[in-house]
Amino acid sequence: MNKVYPDAASALAGIVKDGQLLAVGGFGLCGIPEALIDALQASGVKDLTVISNNAGVDGFGLGKLLNTRQIKKMISSYVGENKEFERQYLAGELALEFTPQGTLAEKLRAGGAGIPAFFTKTGVGTLVAEGKETREFDGEVYVMERALKPEVALIKAYKADKSGNLIFRRTARNFNPAAAMAGKITVVEVEHIVETGDFDPDSVHLPGIYVHRIVHNPTPEKRIEKRTLTEKSTTKAGD
C-alpha cells in the first residue's frame, strides 16, 4: 500500500479541522515536522489543542501557529524559549495543561497501547495533582493520569518505506514514536523514501501499521534552537 502524498497540504486535506486535539512530535526544534506545521498553518484551522513537549520558538515550529492564534490550548512540558507563548498565557489568551515530561511521554505511550490511565508519583502534592484521583500503593501516594489519544499526530522521521515503516535519526526520535502510536491518524514527514522491503526489519524503529500518510521533505531547515560556541584558547603551548 502506497501511503505517499505529493505534498504536506494534500496529506492534511480532509483530516484536520477546527477544535481538534493534535499531537506534534519533536523536542525543542529537534525532530519537528516543519513542512506539516507550515501546511497546518496554511490550512487555517483554529481552536486547536496541541500536545507537544514545547511550542517551538517565536516565529518557527509551533510558534508560527501561536502567532496566527490557531492554538487555544497547549499540553506541554517546557515552554521557556517562546516569548509569544509566555505573553499569551499570562494574558489569559492561551490555556496550558502543564505536564511533567516523563508523564507526558507516558500519557502518549499509554494512548497508543490502549491503556486508559496509569498511576505515577510524579506531581503528587503539587498543582499537577489538583483535581485528579490519588491512590495509595504500598504506603506511597500516587496520582492517576489519563492517557492521551489525539485525533491527528504530525511527526518527523528520517526515512520511510512506502508502507510507512520508519527509521528515526538519533535524538530526533524523541517524542515522535509515542505521538505516532497515540494518534488515530498519523502523518509523517521524512527526508528519504525507499521502496517497501528495502529496510532490514531489525532496523525499523516504528512499524508502518501506525502510519497513514507520508510526505517527502528532503531539505528541512533543521534550525538550531540555541547555538552555543566555545571560544578558542589563545594560550600557546609552554606558556
C-alpha positions as semicolon CSV with decimal commas, in nm:
position;residue;x (nm);y (nm);z (nm)
1;M;0,000;0,000;0,000
2;N;0,150;0,333;-0,108
3;K;0,093;0,595;0,163
4;V;0,298;0,872;-0,001
5;Y;0,125;1,206;-0,069
6;P;0,261;1,465;-0,315
7;D;0,290;1,744;-0,057
8;A;0,211;1,839;0,300
9;A;-0,110;2,025;0,213
10;S;-0,263;1,723;0,039
11;A;-0,155;1,496;0,325
12;L;-0,355;1,707;0,570
13;A;-0,656;1,753;0,344
14;G;-0,973;1,609;0,490
15;I;-0,824;1,513;0,827
16;V;-0,758;1,843;1,007
17;K;-1,041;2,059;1,133
18;D;-1,125;2,328;1,388
19;G;-1,123;2,230;1,754
20;Q;-0,911;1,915;1,716
21;L;-0,675;1,751;1,960
22;L;-0,342;1,710;1,782
23;A;-0,003;1,569;1,881
24;V;0,312;1,711;1,725
25;G;0,647;1,537;1,760
26;G;0,978;1,699;1,842
27;F;1,185;1,825;2,132
28;G;1,272;2,191;2,110
29;L;1,332;2,227;1,737
30;C;1,484;1,879;1,706
31;G;1,272;1,637;1,507
32;I;0,979;1,870;1,439
33;P;0,768;1,818;1,124
34;E;0,847;2,157;0,969
35;A;0,657;2,115;0,641
36;L;0,349;1,971;0,812
37;I;0,340;2,258;1,063
38;D;0,358;2,507;0,775
39;A;0,075;2,325;0,596
40;L;-0,132;2,321;0,914
41;Q;-0,086;2,697;0,944
42;A;-0,184;2,747;0,579
43;S;-0,497;2,534;0,624
44;G;-0,642;2,799;0,856
45;V;-0,780;2,552;1,111
46;K;-0,822;2,709;1,454
47;D;-0,913;2,644;1,818
48;L;-0,660;2,360;1,828
49;T;-0,544;2,179;2,139
50;V;-0,186;2,070;2,071
51;I;0,011;1,807;2,260
52;S;0,382;1,877;2,225
53;N;0,679;1,888;2,458
54;N;0,709;2,258;2,382
55;A;0,576;2,514;2,137
56;G;0,877;2,581;1,918
57;V;1,027;2,930;1,927
58;D;0,897;3,268;1,821
59;G;0,820;3,251;1,451
60;F;0,929;2,891;1,392
61;G;0,779;2,548;1,451
62;L;0,459;2,563;1,652
63;G;0,547;2,924;1,728
64;K;0,403;3,005;1,385
65;L;0,061;2,874;1,493
66;L;0,077;3,082;1,810
67;N;0,143;3,392;1,602
68;T;-0,167;3,324;1,391
69;R;-0,373;3,239;1,703
70;Q;-0,470;2,894;1,576
71;I;-0,387;2,722;1,907
72;K;-0,622;2,769;2,200
73;K;-0,455;2,523;2,440
74;M;-0,116;2,356;2,479
75;I;-0,047;2,031;2,665
76;S;0,326;2,072;2,722
77;S;0,627;2,023;2,946
78;Y;0,859;2,311;2,858
79;V;0,772;2,647;2,710
80;G;1,062;2,864;2,822
81;E;1,201;2,961;2,479
82;N;0,885;3,117;2,337
83;K;0,806;3,474;2,441
84;E;0,477;3,486;2,250
85;F;0,367;3,170;2,433
86;E;0,452;3,343;2,762
87;R;0,268;3,659;2,662
88;Q;-0,048;3,478;2,555
89;Y;-0,053;3,258;2,864
90;L;-0,001;3,543;3,110
91;A;-0,266;3,748;2,930
92;G;-0,518;3,465;2,961
93;E;-0,531;3,418;2,584
94;L;-0,385;3,066;2,581
95;A;-0,477;2,770;2,802
96;L;-0,198;2,547;2,930
97;E;-0,203;2,198;3,077
98;F;0,145;2,181;3,224
99;T;0,263;1,821;3,236
100;P;0,587;1,671;3,368
101;Q;0,795;1,549;3,074
102;G;0,804;1,181;3,168
103;T;0,432;1,188;3,243
104;L;0,363;1,345;2,903
105;A;0,562;1,073;2,727
106;E;0,379;0,802;2,921
107;K;0,037;0,958;2,853
108;L;0,109;0,931;2,479
109;R;0,256;0,581;2,509
110;A;-0,047;0,468;2,709
111;G;-0,280;0,615;2,447
112;G;-0,106;0,415;2,178
113;A;-0,108;0,097;2,386
114;G;-0,479;0,115;2,466
115;I;-0,420;0,185;2,836
116;P;-0,679;0,440;2,955
117;A;-0,491;0,564;3,263
118;F;-0,197;0,494;3,493
119;F;-0,066;0,592;3,835
120;T;0,255;0,786;3,899
121;K;0,425;0,952;4,196
122;T;0,531;1,247;3,980
123;G;0,336;1,558;4,075
124;V;0,188;1,428;4,400
125;G;0,133;1,717;4,641
126;T;0,175;1,982;4,369
127;L;-0,051;2,178;4,135
128;V;-0,009;1,896;3,882
129;A;-0,222;1,667;4,101
130;E;-0,504;1,912;4,172
131;G;-0,845;1,767;4,082
132;K;-0,701;1,425;3,999
133;E;-0,766;1,094;4,168
134;T;-0,495;0,973;4,405
135;R;-0,445;0,626;4,548
136;E;-0,209;0,462;4,794
137;F;0,006;0,164;4,694
138;D;0,245;0,005;4,944
139;G;0,229;0,310;5,167
140;E;0,303;0,559;4,887
141;V;0,059;0,805;4,729
142;Y;0,020;0,808;4,352
143;V;-0,178;1,034;4,119
144;M;-0,383;0,898;3,830
145;E;-0,307;1,035;3,485
146;R;-0,532;0,980;3,183
147;A;-0,387;0,866;2,851
148;L;-0,381;1,098;2,550
149;K;-0,540;0,993;2,221
150;P;-0,504;1,275;1,966
151;E;-0,724;1,274;1,659
152;V;-0,423;1,352;1,439
153;A;-0,049;1,315;1,503
154;L;0,210;1,502;1,296
155;I;0,558;1,358;1,326
156;K;0,905;1,366;1,173
157;A;1,125;1,068;1,079
158;Y;1,448;1,030;0,884
159;K;1,349;0,751;0,645
160;A;1,029;0,570;0,545
161;D;0,940;0,299;0,303
162;K;0,620;0,334;0,105
163;S;0,431;0,123;0,359
164;G;0,518;0,366;0,638
165;N;0,785;0,171;0,825
166;L;1,007;0,435;0,985
167;I;1,366;0,496;1,086
168;F;1,444;0,794;1,310
169;R;1,779;0,971;1,335
170;R;1,939;0,984;1,679
171;T;1,784;1,237;1,919
172;A;1,524;1,339;1,661
173;R;1,340;1,023;1,764
174;N;1,234;1,189;2,095
175;F;0,851;1,216;2,126
176;N;0,784;1,116;1,764
177;P;0,721;0,739;1,805
178;A;0,492;0,787;2,106
179;A;0,293;1,059;1,927
180;A;0,264;0,840;1,617
181;M;0,133;0,542;1,812
182;A;-0,118;0,753;2,003
183;G;-0,268;0,932;1,702
184;K;-0,585;0,797;1,543
185;I;-0,443;0,927;1,213
186;T;-0,068;0,977;1,184
187;V;0,105;1,182;0,915
188;V;0,484;1,159;0,891
189;E;0,730;1,392;0,721
190;V;1,054;1,223;0,610
191;E;1,379;1,314;0,436
192;H;1,415;0,987;0,245
193;I;1,161;0,743;0,098
194;V;1,252;0,394;-0,023
195;E;1,058;0,103;-0,168
196;T;0,876;-0,134;0,066
197;G;1,110;-0,417;0,154
198;D;1,430;-0,214;0,131
199;F;1,470;-0,191;0,510
200;D;1,627;-0,464;0,717
201;P;1,336;-0,547;0,952
202;D;1,569;-0,515;1,253
203;S;1,643;-0,153;1,159
204;V;1,278;-0,039;1,172
205;H;1,206;0,185;1,471
206;L;0,830;0,216;1,416
207;P;0,613;-0,024;1,212
208;G;0,402;0,113;0,928
209;I;0,082;-0,001;1,098
210;Y;0,093;0,327;1,291
211;V;0,146;0,549;0,985
212;H;-0,134;0,655;0,749
213;R;0,020;0,926;0,530
214;I;0,377;1,014;0,426
215;V;0,520;1,342;0,299
216;H;0,866;1,379;0,146
217;N;1,063;1,683;0,266
218;P;1,425;1,624;0,158
219;T;1,559;1,963;0,269
220;P;1,419;2,064;0,610
221;E;1,575;2,370;0,767
222;K;1,663;2,194;1,094
223;R;1,709;2,524;1,273
224;I;1,917;2,515;1,592
225;E;1,718;2,641;1,888
226;K;2,010;2,792;2,077
227;R;2,361;2,784;1,935
228;T;2,641;2,773;2,194
229;L;3,003;2,814;2,087
230;T;3,322;2,756;2,285
231;E;3,582;3,026;2,248
232;K;3,919;2,905;2,125
233;S;4,204;2,943;2,370
234;T;4,479;3,185;2,270
235;T;4,727;3,036;2,519
236;K;5,035;2,892;2,349
237;A;5,197;2,566;2,447
238;G;5,459;2,621;2,714
239;D;5,304;2,945;2,847
